[in-house]
Amino acid sequence: IGFCSGTGDMLKVVERYTAARPGNALERFLPALRAVVGGDSHEGLGDAFTEAWARVADDTAFRRAQDAERDETYFDPAVARAEADGLSALGQFVYYDAFVMHGYADAKGTVGFRTIRAEAVEAADPPSRGGDEEAYLDAFLDARVRAIRQEPSHSDASRVETAQRVFVHEGRLQLETPLVWKVYGESFRIDGP
């Protein structure tokens, strides 16, 4: 279901969408979404919710609601933190991916971006503090892999080890092409514009 990490994200998207398009197919699920936020329950959602989400997936108002939530919750804070740490385009991507996968703060059974970054800063100075960016990103990715391995739903660290870390070691701090990587056993390549 889109980029959403959990029911809290879904709730915000549906609230945004409903404000833009009252009476949409997801609006009736707002009470159930509010009731399950912060827990493991999906009571009141299930197949009917998934089917309604699929029905509205191509609605431009729904897409705008998802984009706005993505930007506000993940993209904008990740880029702002990366810029404050003096990181390049690669660092911004690394931070954004961590925000999406882990969220900002720790939750029950998870390690969030804030903790991952704190561990990285203990191991290496970011460029904003005079540190070497590649060394700092390696420290961040080390902390991230430890976090991934603590979470049963995210135990595969290939998105870090065979993509992001490869770019760090190749010195592609501005994501210079060609970019060649693997994720979850699949190979990818971007040759440029």
Buried (B, 14 or more C-beta within 10 A) or exposed (E): EBBBBBBBBBBBBBBBBBEBBEEBBBBBBEEBBBBBBEEEEEEBBEEEBEEBBEEBEEBEBBBBBBBBBBEEBBBEBBBEBBBEBBBBBBBBBBBBBBBBBBBBEBBEEBBBBBBBBEBBBEBBBBBBEEBEBBBBBBBBBBBBBBBBEEEEEBEEBBBBBBBBBBBBEBEBBEEEEEBBBBBEEEEEEEEEE
